[in-house]
Amino acid sequence: MNKQNLRTLQETDLAALSALEACCFDPPWSDKLLTSYLSGERYLCFGLWQAEQLIGFALLSTVLDEAELLQIGVHPECRGQGAAGELLQYVHAQLEGQGICRCLLEVRSGNHAALKLYSRLAYQQDGIRKGYYPTANGSEDAVLMSCNNLLNSSIS
């Protein structure tokens, strides 16, 4: 991978974020919703840039000393190259720097690459939400996970 830059996303990054969101998810989140995350007090938005292109993002909500990973995406052409891991390690350092000591998330039970990454980053499974995600053939479970030791969650 070429030189990458990690930074907090701003409202001026909406077009890049919206385009990447649409590339990663179907249906994508609306520009209105993304703008609320980019401008909201309780939200943190981080981006991974390669040259001038946004190739990864993480959107989180915060309450007191906890954060919830609401959405993470990496451009399909950049998957499997360590971008998500690099992004999450950056996110963990930023959270820790703000006094946040725990990060929660939910992930589709069939997203094996994400489950493997989260496990490598010291996330533990906390539970299952049966039938949480609608699919063409019914539904898919959500796996609930949390990481309580953000700074010691580097990829092994």
Secondary structure, DSSP 8 states (H G I E B T S, - for coil): ---EEEEE--GGGHHHHHHHHHHH-SS---HHHHHHHHH-TTEEEEEEEETTEEEEEEEEEEETTEEEEEEEEE-GGGTTTTHHHHHHHHHHHHHHHTT--EEEEEEETT-HHHHHHHHHTT-EEEEEEEEEEEETTEEEEEEEEEES-GGG----
